Amino acid sequence: MSGRKRAPWAGADELELLEELREVELELSPENLFCDGEITRAAAMRKKKKLEERWGCAIKALGREPTEAELWG
């Protein structure tokens, strides 16, 4: 086995990637991001950064930005 890390979405199909993007978008809503006011702003910003990284990985694997209709049909 090589020492290279496998891309997190290597081999994923379009439906899996769109589902990941939907999930991330929902988690980025203010009420979810701030856990209904239960976490600090700093904690929410750390959470946001991780979610944006997940979004970027899924977009890169998909190869394009999805349309609103694809995400929310």
C-alpha positions as CSV (number, residue, x, y, z in Angstrom):
1,M,0.0,0.0,0.0
2,S,1.3,3.4,-0.9
3,G,1.8,6.3,1.6
4,R,-0.7,8.5,-0.3
5,K,-3.9,9.4,1.4
6,R,-7.0,8.5,-0.6
7,A,-9.2,11.5,-1.5
8,P,-12.3,11.4,0.8
9,W,-14.7,11.2,-2.1
10,A,-12.7,9.1,-4.5
11,G,-15.1,6.8,-6.3
12,A,-18.2,8.5,-5.0
13,D,-21.1,8.8,-7.4
14,E,-23.0,12.0,-8.2
15,L,-25.9,11.1,-5.9
16,E,-23.6,10.6,-2.9
17,L,-21.8,13.9,-3.5
18,L,-25.1,15.8,-3.8
19,E,-26.3,14.2,-0.6
20,E,-23.1,15.3,1.2
21,L,-23.6,18.9,-0.2
22,R,-27.2,18.9,1.0
23,E,-26.1,17.8,4.5
24,V,-23.3,20.4,4.7
25,E,-25.7,23.2,3.5
26,L,-28.2,22.2,6.2
27,E,-25.5,22.1,8.9
28,L,-24.4,25.7,7.8
29,S,-27.8,27.2,8.7
30,P,-27.5,29.6,11.6
31,E,-29.6,27.5,14.0
32,N,-27.6,24.4,13.3
33,L,-24.2,26.1,13.1
34,F,-24.7,27.7,16.5
35,C,-26.5,24.6,18.0
36,D,-29.6,26.8,18.8
37,G,-27.4,29.2,20.7
38,E,-25.7,26.5,22.8
39,I,-22.1,27.1,21.6
40,T,-19.9,30.1,21.5
41,R,-19.2,32.2,18.4
42,A,-15.6,30.9,18.3
43,A,-16.8,27.3,18.4
44,A,-19.4,28.0,15.7
45,M,-16.7,29.5,13.5
46,R,-14.5,26.4,13.9
47,K,-17.4,24.3,13.0
48,K,-18.1,26.5,10.0
49,K,-14.5,26.1,8.8
50,K,-14.7,22.3,8.9
51,L,-18.1,22.3,7.1
52,E,-16.7,24.6,4.4
53,E,-13.7,22.2,3.9
54,R,-16.2,19.3,3.5
55,W,-18.1,21.4,1.0
56,G,-15.0,22.1,-1.0
57,C,-13.9,18.5,-1.1
58,A,-17.3,17.4,-2.4
59,I,-17.4,20.2,-5.0
60,K,-13.9,19.2,-6.2
61,A,-15.0,15.6,-6.5
62,L,-18.2,16.5,-8.3
63,G,-16.2,18.8,-10.6
64,R,-18.7,21.6,-10.6
65,E,-21.1,23.7,-8.5
66,P,-24.5,22.0,-8.3
67,T,-27.7,23.8,-9.2
68,E,-30.3,24.6,-6.6
69,A,-32.6,22.2,-8.4
70,E,-30.1,19.4,-8.0
71,L,-29.7,20.1,-4.3
72,W,-33.3,20.8,-3.4
73,G,-35.2,19.6,-6.5
